[in-house]
């Protein structure tokens, strides 16, 4: 996600739906900068992620014989990071985990400045 194969300002919106869980919080800057690069001014970014701090490890992730490490992100920290790369946060939400989930879920909606 740090080198998307698209021109600058290519998209009216980008969706990072549970994809940033593969990136540690301290390494999100390049990912968010790249999302901003490919988003047109006024375009929308919507991110969904597992909220919190730390990591979680899943064995047999999603029914496959692989181990996956998921990085949790705090909603407020992600909002600050988005603003630092040129997005304006429009809405943020953290909801409690559902029965099938271990962690709260976070969502941030932002517009490219």
C-alpha distances in whole Angstrom, upper triangle without the diagonal:
4,6,6,9,11,14,14,16,15,15,17,15,12,12,10,12,12,9,9,12,10,10,13,14,15,11,10,11,8,6,9,10,7,8,11,11,11,13,17,20,21,18,17,14,15,13,15,15,18,20,22,21,21,19,21,21,22,24,24,21,21,24,23,24,21,21,17,17,16,15,17,17,20,20,21,19,16,18,19,16,15,18,18,15,17,17,20,20,23,23,22,23,24,26,28,27,28,30,28,25,26,24,24,21,19,18,18,18,18,19,17,20
4,6,10,11,13,13,15,15,16,19,17,14,14,13,16,16,12,11,14,12,11,13,14,14,10,9,9,6,5,8,8,6,8,11,10,11,14,17,19,21,19,18,15,17,15,18,18,20,22,23,22,22,21,23,23,24,26,27,24,25,28,26,27,24,23,20,19,18,17,19,18,21,21,22,19,16,19,19,15,15,17,16,13,16,17,20,21,24,24,23,25,26,28,30,29,31,33,31,28,28,26,26,23,21,20,19,20,19,19,17,20
4,6,9,11,11,14,14,15,18,17,14,16,14,18,18,14,14,17,15,14,17,18,18,14,13,13,9,8,11,10,7,9,12,10,10,14,17,19,21,19,19,17,19,18,20,21,23,25,27,26,25,24,26,26,27,29,29,26,26,29,27,28,25,25,22,22,21,20,22,21,24,24,25,23,20,22,22,18,17,20,19,15,17,18,22,23,26,26,26,28,29,31,33,32,34,36,33,31,31,29,29,26,24,23,22,22,21,20,18,21
4,6,9,10,12,11,12,15,14,12,13,13,16,17,14,14,17,16,15,19,19,20,16,15,14,11,9,11,11,7,8,11,9,8,11,14,17,19,17,17,15,17,16,19,20,23,25,27,27,27,25,27,27,27,29,28,25,25,28,27,28,25,25,23,22,21,21,23,22,24,24,25,23,20,21,22,19,17,20,20,16,17,18,21,22,24,25,25,27,28,30,32,31,33,35,32,30,31,29,29,26,24,22,21,20,19,19,17,20
4,7,10,12,10,12,16,15,14,15,16,18,20,17,18,21,19,19,22,23,24,20,18,18,15,13,15,14,10,11,14,11,9,13,15,19,21,18,19,17,19,20,22,23,26,28,31,31,30,29,30,30,30,31,31,28,27,30,28,30,27,28,25,26,25,25,26,26,28,28,29,27,24,25,26,23,21,23,23,19,20,21,24,25,27,28,28,30,31,33,35,34,35,38,35,33,34,32,32,29,27,25,24,23,22,21,19,22
4,7,9,7,9,13,13,12,14,15,19,21,18,19,22,21,21,24,24,25,21,19,18,15,14,15,13,10,10,12,9,7,10,12,15,18,15,16,16,18,19,22,24,27,29,31,32,32,30,32,32,32,34,33,30,29,32,31,33,30,30,28,28,26,26,27,26,28,27,28,27,23,24,25,22,20,22,22,18,18,19,22,23,25,26,27,29,31,33,35,35,36,38,36,34,35,33,32,29,27,24,23,21,20,19,16,19
4,6,5,9,12,14,13,17,18,21,23,21,21,25,24,23,26,26,26,23,21,19,16,15,16,14,11,11,11,8,6,9,10,14,16,14,16,16,19,21,24,26,29,31,33,33,34,33,34,35,35,37,36,33,33,36,34,36,34,34,31,31,29,28,30,28,30,29,29,28,24,25,25,22,20,21,21,17,17,18,21,23,25,27,28,30,32,35,37,37,38,41,39,37,38,36,34,31,29,26,24,22,20,18,15,17
4,5,8,11,12,13,16,17,21,23,21,21,24,24,22,25,24,24,21,19,17,15,14,14,11,9,10,9,5,5,7,8,10,14,12,14,15,18,20,23,25,28,29,32,32,33,32,34,35,35,38,37,34,34,37,36,38,35,35,31,31,29,28,29,27,28,27,27,25,22,22,22,20,17,18,18,14,14,15,18,20,22,25,26,29,31,33,36,36,38,41,38,36,37,35,33,30,27,25,22,20,18,15,12,14
4,6,8,10,11,14,16,20,22,20,21,24,24,23,26,25,25,23,20,18,16,15,14,12,10,10,8,6,4,5,4,7,10,9,11,12,16,18,22,24,28,29,31,32,33,32,34,35,36,38,38,34,34,37,36,38,36,35,32,31,29,28,28,26,27,25,26,25,21,21,21,19,16,17,18,14,13,13,16,18,19,22,24,26,29,31,35,35,36,39,37,35,36,34,32,29,26,23,20,18,15,13,10,11
4,7,9,10,13,16,19,22,20,21,24,24,23,26,26,27,24,21,20,18,16,15,14,12,10,10,8,5,6,6,10,12,10,12,13,16,18,21,24,28,29,32,33,33,33,34,35,35,37,36,33,32,35,34,37,34,34,31,31,29,28,29,27,28,26,27,26,23,23,24,21,18,20,20,17,16,16,18,20,21,23,25,27,29,31,35,34,35,38,36,34,36,34,32,29,26,23,21,18,17,14,12,15
4,5,7,10,13,16,19,18,19,22,23,22,25,25,26,23,20,20,18,16,14,14,12,10,10,9,6,5,6,9,10,7,9,10,13,15,18,21,25,26,29,31,32,31,32,33,33,35,35,31,30,33,33,35,33,33,30,30,27,27,27,25,26,24,25,25,21,20,22,20,17,18,20,17,15,14,16,18,18,20,22,24,26,28,31,31,32,35,33,32,33,31,29,26,23,20,18,15,14,12,11,14
4,7,11,14,16,20,19,20,23,24,24,27,25,27,25,21,21,20,18,16,16,14,11,11,12,9,6,6,8,8,5,6,9,12,15,18,21,25,26,29,31,32,32,33,34,34,37,36,32,31,34,34,37,35,35,31,31,28,27,27,25,26,23,24,24,21,20,22,20,17,18,20,17,15,13,15,16,16,18,20,22,25,27,30,30,31,35,33,31,33,31,29,25,22,19,17,13,12,10,9,12
4,7,10,13,16,15,16,20,21,21,23,22,24,22,19,18,18,15,13,14,13,9,10,11,9,6,8,10,9,5,4,6,8,11,14,17,21,22,25,27,29,28,29,31,30,33,32,29,27,31,31,34,32,31,28,27,25,24,23,21,22,20,21,21,18,17,19,18,14,16,18,16,14,12,13,14,14,15,17,19,21,23,27,27,28,31,29,27,29,27,25,21,19,15,13,10,10,9,9,13
4,7,9,13,12,13,16,17,17,20,19,21,19,16,16,15,12,11,12,11,7,9,11,8,7,10,12,12,8,6,5,6,9,12,14,18,20,23,24,26,25,26,27,27,30,29,25,24,28,28,30,28,28,24,24,21,20,20,19,20,18,20,19,16,16,18,16,13,15,17,15,14,12,14,14,15,15,16,18,20,22,25,25,26,29,27,25,26,24,22,19,16,13,12,10,10,10,10,14
4,6,9,9,11,13,15,16,18,18,20,19,15,16,16,12,11,14,12,9,11,14,12,10,13,15,15,11,8,6,5,6,8,11,15,17,20,22,23,22,23,24,24,26,26,22,21,24,25,27,25,25,21,21,18,18,18,16,18,16,18,18,15,15,18,16,13,16,18,16,16,14,15,14,15,15,15,16,17,19,22,21,22,25,23,21,23,21,19,16,14,11,10,10,11,12,13,17
4,6,6,7,10,11,12,15,15,17,15,12,14,14,10,10,13,12,9,12,14,13,12,16,18,17,14,11,8,6,5,6,8,12,14,17,19,20,18,19,20,20,23,23,19,18,22,22,25,22,21,18,17,14,14,14,13,15,14,17,16,12,14,16,14,12,16,17,15,16,14,16,15,16,15,14,15,16,18,20,19,21,23,21,19,20,18,17,14,12,10,10,10,12,14,14,18
4,5,8,9,11,13,16,16,19,17,14,17,17,13,13,16,15,13,15,18,16,16,19,21,20,16,13,10,7,5,5,7,10,13,16,18,19,17,18,19,18,21,21,17,16,19,20,23,21,20,16,16,13,14,13,13,15,14,17,17,14,15,18,17,15,18,20,19,20,17,18,16,17,16,14,14,14,15,17,16,17,20,18,16,17,16,15,11,10,9,10,11,14,16,17,21
4,6,6,8,10,13,13,17,16,13,16,17,13,14,17,16,14,17,20,19,18,22,23,23,20,16,13,10,7,5,5,7,10,14,15,16,14,14,15,15,18,18,14,13,17,18,20,18,17,13,13,9,10,10,11,13,13,17,16,13,15,18,17,16,19,21,20,21,19,20,18,19,17,15,14,14,15,16,15,16,18,16,13,14,13,13,10,10,10,12,14,16,19,20,23
4,5,6,8,11,12,15,13,11,14,14,10,12,15,14,12,15,17,16,17,21,23,22,19,17,13,11,8,8,7,10,13,15,16,16,14,15,15,15,18,18,14,14,18,18,20,17,16,12,12,10,10,11,12,15,15,18,17,13,16,18,16,15,19,20,18,20,18,20,19,20,19,17,17,17,18,20,18,19,22,19,17,17,16,16,13,12,12,13,15,16,19,19,23
4,5,5,8,9,12,10,8,11,11,8,9,13,12,11,14,17,16,17,21,22,22,19,17,13,11,8,8,7,9,11,13,13,13,12,14,15,16,19,20,16,17,20,20,22,18,17,13,12,9,8,9,9,12,12,15,13,10,13,15,13,13,16,17,16,18,16,19,17,19,18,16,16,16,17,19,18,20,22,20,17,17,15,15,13,11,11,12,14,15,18,18,21
4,5,7,9,12,11,10,14,14,12,13,16,16,15,18,20,20,21,24,26,25,23,20,16,14,10,9,6,7,9,11,11,11,9,10,11,12,15,17,13,14,18,18,19,16,14,10,8,5,5,6,8,11,13,16,14,12,15,17,15,15,19,19,19,21,20,21,19,21,20,17,17,15,16,17,16,18,20,17,14,14,12,13,11,11,12,14,17,18,21,22,25
4,7,9,12,10,10,13,13,11,13,16,15,15,18,20,20,21,25,27,27,24,22,18,16,13,12,10,11,13,14,14,12,10,11,11,12,15,16,13,15,18,17,18,14,12,9,7,6,6,9,11,14,16,18,16,14,18,19,16,17,21,20,19,22,21,23,22,24,23,20,20,19,20,21,19,21,23,20,17,17,15,17,15,15,16,17,19,20,23,23,26
4,6,8,6,6,10,10,8,11,14,14,14,17,18,19,20,24,25,26,23,21,17,16,13,13,11,12,13,14,13,11,10,12,13,15,18,19,17,18,21,20,21,17,15,12,9,8,6,9,9,13,15,17,14,12,16,16,13,15,18,17,17,20,19,22,20,23,22,20,20,19,21,22,21,23,25,23,20,19,17,18,16,15,16,16,19,19,22,21,24
4,6,5,7,10,11,11,12,15,16,16,19,20,22,22,26,27,27,25,23,19,18,15,15,12,12,12,12,10,9,8,12,13,16,19,21,18,20,23,23,23,19,16,13,10,8,6,8,8,11,14,15,12,12,15,15,13,15,18,17,17,20,20,22,21,24,22,20,20,19,21,22,21,24,25,23,20,18,16,17,16,15,17,17,20,20,23,23,25
4,5,5,8,11,10,11,14,15,15,17,19,21,21,25,25,25,24,21,18,17,14,14,12,12,11,11,9,9,10,13,16,18,22,24,21,23,26,26,26,23,20,16,13,11,7,8,6,9,11,12,9,8,12,12,10,12,15,14,15,18,17,19,18,21,20,17,18,17,19,20,20,23,26,24,20,19,16,16,15,14,15,15,18,18,21,21,22
4,6,7,10,11,12,13,15,16,18,19,21,22,25,26,26,25,23,20,20,17,17,15,16,15,14,12,11,13,16,18,21,24,26,24,26,29,28,28,25,22,19,15,14,10,11,10,12,14,14,10,11,14,13,10,13,15,13,14,18,18,20,19,23,22,20,21,20,23,24,24,27,29,28,24,22,20,20,19,17,18,18,20,20,22,22,23
4,6,7,8,10,11,12,14,15,17,19,20,23,24,25,23,22,18,19,16,17,15,16,16,16,14,13,14,17,18,21,24,25,23,25,28,26,27,23,21,18,15,14,11,12,11,14,16,16,12,12,15,14,11,13,16,14,13,17,17,20,20,23,23,21,22,21,24,25,25,28,30,28,25,23,21,21,20,18,19,18,20,19,21,20,22
4,6,5,6,9,10,11,12,14,16,17,20,21,22,20,18,15,15,12,14,13,14,14,15,14,14,15,17,19,21,24,26,23,24,27,26,27,24,22,18,16,13,11,12,10,12,13,14,11,9,12,11,8,9,13,11,11,14,14,17,16,19,19,17,19,19,22,24,23,26,29,27,23,22,20,19,18,15,15,14,16,16,18,17,19
4,5,5,6,9,10,11,12,15,15,19,19,20,19,18,15,16,14,16,16,18,17,18,17,17,18,21,23,25,28,29,26,27,31,30,31,27,25,22,19,17,15,15,13,14,15,15,11,10,12,11,7,8,11,9,8,11,12,15,16,19,20,19,21,21,24,26,26,29,32,30,27,26,23,23,21,18,17,15,17,15,17,15,17
4,6,5,6,9,10,10,13,14,18,18,20,19,18,15,17,15,18,17,19,20,21,20,20,20,22,24,25,28,29,26,27,30,29,30,26,25,22,20,18,16,17,15,17,18,18,15,13,15,14,10,11,13,11,9,12,14,17,18,21,22,21,23,24,27,29,28,31,33,31,28,28,25,25,22,20,19,17,18,17,18,16,17
4,5,5,6,9,10,11,13,16,18,19,17,16,12,14,12,14,14,17,18,19,19,19,18,20,22,23,26,26,23,24,27,26,27,24,23,19,18,16,14,15,14,16,16,17,14,12,14,14,10,10,13,12,10,13,13,16,16,19,20,19,21,21,24,26,26,28,30,28,25,25,23,22,20,17,16,15,16,15,16,15,17
4,5,5,6,9,10,11,14,15,16,14,13,10,11,10,13,14,17,17,18,19,19,20,22,24,25,28,29,25,26,29,29,30,27,25,22,20,17,15,16,13,15,14,15,12,9,11,11,8,6,10,9,7,9,9,13,13,16,17,16,18,19,22,25,25,27,30,28,25,25,23,22,19,16,14,12,13,11,12,11,13
4,5,5,6,9,10,13,13,15,14,14,12,14,14,17,18,20,21,22,22,22,23,25,27,28,31,32,28,29,32,31,33,30,28,25,23,21,19,19,17,18,17,17,15,12,13,13,9,8,10,9,6,8,9,13,15,18,19,19,22,23,26,29,29,31,34,32,29,29,26,25,23,20,18,15,15,13,13,11,12
4,5,5,6,9,12,14,16,14,14,12,14,14,17,18,21,22,23,23,24,23,25,27,28,30,30,27,27,31,30,31,28,27,24,22,21,19,20,18,20,19,20,18,15,16,16,13,11,13,13,9,11,12,15,17,19,21,20,23,24,27,29,29,31,34,32,29,29,27,26,23,20,19,17,16,14,14,12,14
4,5,6,6,10,12,13,11,10,8,10,11,14,15,19,20,22,23,23,23,25,26,27,30,30,26,26,29,29,31,28,27,23,22,20,19,19,17,19,17,18,17,13,14,15,12,10,12,12,9,10,10,13,14,16,17,18,20,21,24,27,27,29,32,30,27,28,25,24,21,18,16,13,13,11,11,9,12
4,6,5,8,9,11,9,9,8,11,12,16,18,21,22,24,24,25,25,28,29,30,33,33,30,30,33,33,34,31,30,27,25,23,21,21,19,20,18,18,17,14,13,14,11,9,10,10,7,7,7,11,12,15,17,18,21,23,25,28,29,31,34,32,30,30,27,26,23,19,17,14,13,10,9,7,9
4,6,8,9,12,11,12,11,15,16,19,21,24,25,27,27,28,28,30,31,32,35,35,31,31,34,34,35,32,32,28,27,25,23,24,22,23,22,22,20,17,17,17,14,12,13,13,9,9,10,14,16,18,21,21,24,26,29,32,32,34,37,35,32,33,30,29,26,23,20,18,16,14,12,9,11
4,7,10,12,10,11,10,14,15,18,20,24,25,27,28,29,28,30,31,31,34,34,30,30,33,32,34,31,31,28,27,25,24,24,22,24,22,23,22,18,18,19,17,14,16,16,12,12,12,15,17,19,21,22,24,26,29,32,32,33,36,34,32,33,30,29,25,23,20,18,16,14,12,10,12
4,7,8,6,7,8,11,14,17,20,23,24,27,28,29,29,30,32,32,35,35,31,30,34,33,36,33,32,29,28,26,24,24,22,23,21,22,21,17,17,18,16,13,14,15,12,10,10,12,14,15,18,19,22,24,27,30,30,32,35,33,31,32,29,28,24,21,18,15,13,11,9,7,10
4,6,5,8,10,14,16,20,23,27,27,30,31,32,32,34,35,36,39,38,35,34,37,37,39,37,36,33,32,29,28,28,25,26,23,24,23,20,19,20,18,15,15,17,14,11,11,13,15,16,19,21,24,27,29,32,33,34,38,36,34,35,33,30,27,24,21,18,15,12,9,7,9
4,5,9,11,15,17,21,24,27,27,30,31,33,33,35,37,38,40,40,37,36,39,39,42,39,38,35,33,31,29,28,25,26,23,23,23,20,18,18,18,14,14,15,13,9,9,11,14,14,18,20,23,26,29,32,34,35,39,37,35,36,33,31,27,24,21,17,14,11,8,5,6
4,7,10,13,16,20,23,26,26,29,30,32,33,35,37,37,40,40,36,35,39,39,42,39,38,35,33,30,29,28,25,25,22,21,22,19,17,18,18,14,14,16,14,11,9,9,12,12,15,18,21,24,27,30,32,33,37,36,33,35,32,29,26,22,19,16,12,9,6,5,6
4,7,10,13,17,20,24,24,27,29,31,31,32,34,34,37,37,33,32,35,35,38,36,35,32,31,28,26,26,23,23,20,21,21,18,16,18,17,13,14,16,14,11,9,10,12,12,14,17,20,23,25,28,29,31,34,33,31,32,29,27,23,20,17,14,11,8,5,5,8
4,7,10,13,17,20,21,24,26,28,28,29,31,31,34,34,30,29,32,33,36,33,32,29,28,25,23,22,20,20,17,18,19,15,14,16,15,12,13,16,14,12,9,9,10,9,11,13,16,19,21,25,26,27,30,29,27,28,26,23,20,17,13,10,7,6,4,6,10
4,7,10,13,17,17,20,22,24,24,25,27,27,30,30,27,26,29,30,32,30,29,25,24,21,20,19,16,17,14,16,16,12,11,14,13,9,12,14,12,11,8,10,9,10,11,12,14,17,19,22,23,24,28,26,24,25,23,20,17,14,10,8,6,5,6,8,11
4,7,10,14,15,18,20,22,22,23,25,25,28,28,24,23,27,27,30,28,27,23,22,19,18,17,14,15,12,14,15,12,11,14,14,11,13,16,15,14,11,12,10,10,10,10,11,14,16,19,19,21,24,23,20,22,19,17,13,11,7,6,5,7,9,11,14
4,7,10,11,15,17,18,18,19,21,21,25,25,21,20,24,25,27,25,23,20,19,15,14,13,11,12,10,13,13,9,10,13,12,10,13,16,15,15,12,13,11,12,11,10,11,12,14,17,17,18,22,20,18,19,16,14,11,8,6,5,7,9,12,13,17
4,7,9,13,15,17,16,16,18,18,22,22,18,18,21,22,25,23,21,18,17,13,12,11,10,11,10,13,14,11,12,15,14,13,16,18,18,19,16,16,14,14,12,10,10,10,11,14,13,15,18,16,14,15,13,11,7,6,5,7,9,12,15,17,20
4,6,9,12,13,12,13,15,15,19,20,16,16,20,21,23,20,18,15,13,10,9,7,7,9,9,12,12,10,12,15,14,14,17,19,19,20,18,18,16,17,14,12,11,10,11,12,12,14,17,15,12,12,10,9,6,5,7,9,12,15,18,20,23
4,7,9,10,10,10,13,13,17,18,15,15,19,20,22,19,17,14,12,8,8,5,6,8,9,13,13,12,14,17,16,17,20,21,21,23,21,21,18,19,17,13,12,9,10,10,9,12,14,13,9,9,6,6,5,6,9,12,15,18,21,23,26
4,7,9,10,11,15,16,20,21,18,19,22,24,25,22,20,17,14,11,9,5,5,5,7,10,10,10,12,15,15,16,18,20,21,22,20,20,17,18,15,12,10,7,9,9,9,13,15,15,11,10,6,5,5,5,9,11,15,17,21,23,25
4,7,9,10,14,16,20,22,20,21,24,25,26,23,20,17,14,11,9,5,5,5,8,10,10,11,14,15,15,17,19,20,22,24,22,22,19,20,18,14,13,10,11,11,11,15,17,17,13,11,7,7,8,9,12,14,18,20,23,25,27
4,7,10,13,16,20,22,20,22,25,25,26,23,19,16,13,11,8,5,6,6,10,12,10,12,15,16,15,18,20,20,22,24,23,23,21,23,20,17,16,13,15,15,14,18,20,19,15,13,10,11,12,12,15,16,20,22,25,26,28
4,7,10,14,17,20,18,20,23,23,23,20,17,14,10,9,6,6,8,10,13,15,13,14,18,18,17,20,22,22,23,26,25,26,24,26,24,20,19,16,18,17,16,19,21,19,16,13,11,13,14,14,17,19,23,24,27,28,30
4,7,10,13,16,14,17,20,19,19,16,13,10,7,5,4,6,9,12,15,17,16,16,19,20,19,21,24,24,24,27,26,27,25,27,25,21,20,17,18,17,16,18,19,17,14,12,11,13,14,15,18,20,23,25,28,29,31
4,7,10,13,11,14,16,17,17,14,10,8,6,5,7,8,12,14,17,20,18,18,22,23,22,23,27,27,27,30,28,29,27,29,26,23,21,18,18,17,14,17,17,15,12,9,10,13,14,16,19,21,24,26,30,31,33
4,7,10,9,12,14,14,13,10,7,6,4,6,9,11,15,18,20,23,22,21,25,26,25,26,29,29,29,32,31,32,30,31,29,26,24,21,21,20,17,18,18,16,13,11,12,16,16,18,21,24,27,29,32,33,36
4,6,5,9,10,10,10,8,6,5,6,8,11,13,17,20,22,25,24,23,26,28,27,27,31,31,31,33,32,33,31,32,30,26,25,22,21,20,16,17,17,14,12,11,13,16,17,19,22,24,27,30,33,34,37
4,5,9,9,9,7,6,5,7,9,11,15,17,20,23,26,29,28,27,30,32,30,31,34,35,34,37,35,37,34,36,33,30,28,25,25,23,20,20,19,16,15,14,16,20,20,23,25,28,31,33,36,37,40
4,6,5,5,5,5,6,8,11,13,17,19,22,25,27,31,30,28,31,33,31,32,36,36,35,37,36,37,35,36,34,31,29,27,26,24,21,20,19,16,16,16,18,21,21,24,26,29,31,33,36,37,40
4,5,6,7,6,6,6,9,10,14,16,19,22,24,27,26,25,28,30,28,28,32,33,32,34,32,34,32,33,30,27,26,23,23,22,18,18,17,14,13,14,16,18,18,20,22,25,27,30,32,33,37
4,6,9,9,10,9,12,12,16,18,20,23,24,28,27,25,28,31,29,29,32,33,32,34,32,34,31,32,29,27,25,23,22,21,18,17,16,13,13,14,16,19,18,20,21,24,26,29,32,33,36
4,7,9,10,11,15,16,19,21,24,27,28,32,31,29,32,35,33,33,36,37,36,38,36,37,35,36,33,31,29,27,25,24,21,19,18,15,16,17,19,22,21,24,25,28,30,33,35,36,40
4,6,8,10,14,15,19,21,24,28,29,32,31,29,32,35,32,32,36,37,35,37,36,38,36,37,34,32,30,28,27,27,23,22,21,18,18,19,21,24,23,25,26,29,31,33,36,36,40
4,7,10,13,16,20,22,25,29,31,34,32,31,34,36,34,34,38,38,37,39,38,40,38,39,37,34,33,30,30,28,25,25,23,20,20,20,22,25,25,27,29,31,34,36,38,39,42
4,6,10,13,16,19,22,26,28,31,29,28,31,33,30,31,35,35,33,36,35,37,35,36,34,32,30,28,28,27,24,24,23,20,19,19,21,23,23,25,27,29,31,33,36,36,39
4,7,10,13,16,20,23,25,28,27,25,29,30,28,29,33,32,32,34,33,35,33,35,33,30,28,26,26,25,22,22,22,18,17,17,18,21,21,23,25,27,30,32,34,35,38
4,6,10,13,16,20,22,25,23,22,25,27,24,25,29,29,28,31,29,31,29,31,29,26,25,23,23,22,19,20,21,17,15,15,16,18,18,19,21,23,26,28,31,31,34
4,7,10,13,17,19,22,20,19,23,24,22,23,26,26,26,29,28,29,27,29,27,24,23,21,21,21,18,20,21,18,15,14,14,17,16,18,20,22,25,26,29,30,32
4,6,10,13,15,18,17,16,19,21,19,20,23,23,23,26,24,26,24,26,24,21,19,17,18,18,15,17,18,16,13,12,11,13,13,14,16,18,21,23,26,27,29
4,7,10,13,15,13,13,16,17,16,17,20,20,20,23,22,24,21,24,22,19,18,16,17,17,16,18,20,18,14,13,11,13,12,12,15,16,19,21,24,25,27
4,7,10,12,11,11,14,16,14,16,19,19,20,22,21,22,19,21,19,16,15,12,14,14,13,16,18,17,13,11,9,9,9,9,12,14,18,19,23,24,26
4,6,9,7,7,10,12,11,13,15,16,17,19,18,18,16,18,16,13,12,11,13,14,14,18,20,19,15,14,11,10,9,8,10,11,15,16,20,21,23
4,6,5,6,9,10,11,12,14,15,17,19,17,17,14,16,14,11,11,9,12,13,14,18,21,20,16,15,11,10,10,8,10,10,14,16,19,21,22
4,6,5,6,9,10,11,13,14,16,17,15,14,11,13,10,7,7,7,10,13,14,18,21,21,17,16,13,10,9,6,7,7,11,12,16,18,20
4,5,5,6,9,10,11,12,15,16,14,13,10,12,11,8,9,10,13,16,18,21,24,24,21,20,16,13,13,9,10,9,12,13,16,18,19
4,5,5,6,9,10,11,13,15,14,14,12,15,13,11,12,12,16,18,19,23,26,25,21,20,17,15,14,11,12,11,13,14,17,18,19
4,5,5,6,9,10,11,13,11,12,10,13,12,10,11,12,15,18,19,22,25,24,20,20,16,15,13,9,9,8,11,11,14,15,16
4,5,5,6,9,10,11,9,9,6,9,9,8,10,12,16,19,20,23,26,26,23,22,19,16,14,11,10,7,9,8,11,13,14
4,5,5,6,9,10,9,9,8,12,12,11,14,15,19,21,23,26,30,29,25,25,21,19,17,14,13,11,12,11,13,14,14
4,5,5,7,9,9,10,10,14,14,13,16,17,20,23,24,27,30,29,25,25,21,19,18,14,14,11,13,11,13,13,14
4,5,5,7,5,7,7,11,12,12,15,16,20,23,24,26,30,29,25,25,22,20,18,14,12,9,10,8,9,9,11
4,5,5,5,6,7,10,12,13,16,18,22,25,26,29,32,32,28,28,25,22,20,16,15,11,11,8,9,9,9
4,6,7,9,11,14,16,16,19,21,24,27,28,31,34,33,30,30,26,24,22,19,17,14,15,12,13,11,11
4,6,9,11,15,17,17,20,22,25,28,29,32,35,34,30,30,27,25,23,19,17,14,14,11,11,9,9
4,7,10,13,15,16,20,22,26,29,30,32,36,35,32,32,28,26,24,20,18,14,13,10,9,6,6
4,6,9,12,13,17,19,22,26,27,29,33,32,29,29,26,24,21,17,15,11,9,6,5,4,5
4,6,9,11,15,18,21,25,27,29,33,32,29,30,26,23,21,17,14,10,9,5,5,6,6
4,6,8,11,14,18,21,23,25,29,29,26,26,23,20,17,14,11,7,6,4,6,9,10
4,7,11,14,17,21,23,25,28,28,26,27,23,20,17,14,11,8,6,5,7,10,11
4,7,11,13,17,19,21,25,25,23,23,20,17,14,11,8,6,5,7,10,13,15
4,7,10,14,16,18,22,22,19,20,17,13,11,8,6,4,6,9,12,15,17
4,6,10,13,15,18,19,16,17,14,10,8,6,5,7,9,12,16,19,21
4,7,9,12,16,16,13,14,10,7,6,4,6,9,12,15,19,22,24
4,6,9,12,13,11,12,9,6,5,7,9,12,15,18,22,25,27
4,6,10,11,9,9,7,5,7,9,12,15,18,21,25,28,30
4,7,8,5,6,5,4,6,10,13,16,19,23,27,29,32
4,5,5,8,8,8,9,13,15,19,21,25,28,31,34
4,6,8,10,11,12,16,18,22,25,28,32,34,37
4,7,9,11,12,16,18,22,24,28,31,33,37
4,6,8,9,12,15,19,22,25,29,31,34
4,7,9,13,16,20,23,26,30,32,34
4,6,9,13,16,20,23,26,29,31
4,7,10,14,17,20,24,26,29
4,7,10,14,17,21,23,26
4,7,10,13,17,19,22
4,7,10,14,16,19
4,6,10,13,15
4,7,10,13
4,7,9
4,6
4
